[in-house]
């Protein structure tokens, strides 16, 4: 059995990598015990709904796509911050407009420190720097249901640069 670089590059999450390792181990066992192989098509391995939503969310954030990122939420979505609770698309529009403006000024950096997905929950830890702010650490937790972020928390250590 052989997997090419393109197929391996399609593994965009740790859970898919674990599935690949499991399937490779199963392949080795099938050869040892004369089992029919492969009983699966690697291209059938799909991302969970939560992984798809998170990938779309991060892509839209990186591109500064306000409408795209808002499409990940509903009118009843809740976004918790240390300061307040935001509800619905209009309040979310405000926070993402602020963030996109901050990240669009000059050069910004963003580093994903940790990303994990389990069922309908996702968790990310990140660092960033913009012209105006140092985001020493940021952490977001997402609850995804029906292909939408229904609940999100954010906390971070942010200091002004100027």
Buried (B, 14 or more C-beta within 10 A) or exposed (E): EEEEEEEEEBBEBEBBEEBBEEBEEBBEEBEEEEEEBEEEEBEEBEBBBBBBBBBBBBEBBEEBBBEBBBBBBBEEBBBBEEEEEBEBBEBBBEBBEEBBEBBEEEEBEBEEEEBEBEEBEBBBBBBBBBEBBBBEBBBBBBBBEEEBBBBBBBEBEBEEEE
